Amino acid sequence: MQTRKGQSIEDQSMEIIEQEIGDHPYSGFEWQVVRRIIHSTADFDFARQNRIIFHKDAIKNGLGALREGKNIIVDVNGIIGLLNKQNLADYKNNVICDISNPQVVKEATKLNKTRAQTAMRMRADEMNDGIVVIGNAPTALLEVIQMIKEGITKPKLVVGIPVGFVCAAESKEDLQKIDIPYITNKGRKGGSPCAAAIINALYKIVRESSS
């Protein structure tokens, strides 16, 4: 679908964001990521007061993992639906979500844990050198943090941006205390659209840097 003078809706949307954003603390690749989150949510608050927080190696590690075809472990299927499928195919990244896996449901009941926690724990090996993307379940993020502390997994990047009122903000604060590259945000906001937007933005940077 085209808008004025053949400009795509996406391009025009990005132009509007640039016109309306005002002052913000981001530049370069970080701004491309934050701008994509705004594009997906229509929420300029993500760009203000350093709402999106980047570990110093987050962008570098994220781009490397995507280029190398590493796994992407997500907490809910909704994130998968929002990822650009052509990117996944071209770079051969395997997206894994076990939230509805019957084995996870059974094991979660046995361990008295949430399905989100159990799904993360069962994929410790696949997380190594990959990207963990959590947009909905704070318990999943807390489990990944614990697994990293235990030394049983070492992802290249953790995107921890769960939405909610219970433990969401706290889990993001805990994420910033570990020595693993991360992208997160302050407060209760987040969700699948934000999480997927971050990965889609990283893919766009990979493509542009390769051309």
Salt bridges, closest charged atoms under 4 A:
GLU10 OE2 - ARG36 NH2 2.90
GLU15 OE2 - ARG4 NH2 2.87
GLU18 OE2 - ARG35 NH1 2.83
ASP43 OD2 - LYS189 NZ 2.77
ASP45 OD2 - ARG51 NE 3.84
ASP45 OD2 - LYS189 NZ 3.35
ASP57 OD2 - LYS56 NZ 3.01
ASP57 OD1 - LYS60 NZ 3.71
GLU68 OE1 - LYS156 NZ 3.11
ASP90 OD2 - ARG207 NH2 2.42
ASP98 OD2 - ARG123 NE 2.45
GLU126 OE2 - ARG123 NH1 2.98
GLU143 OE2 - LYS113 NZ 2.91
GLU143 OE2 - ARG121 NE 2.93
GLU150 OE1 - ARG121 NH1 2.77
ASP174 OD1 - LYS177 NZ 3.74
GLU208 OE2 - LYS204 NZ 3.57
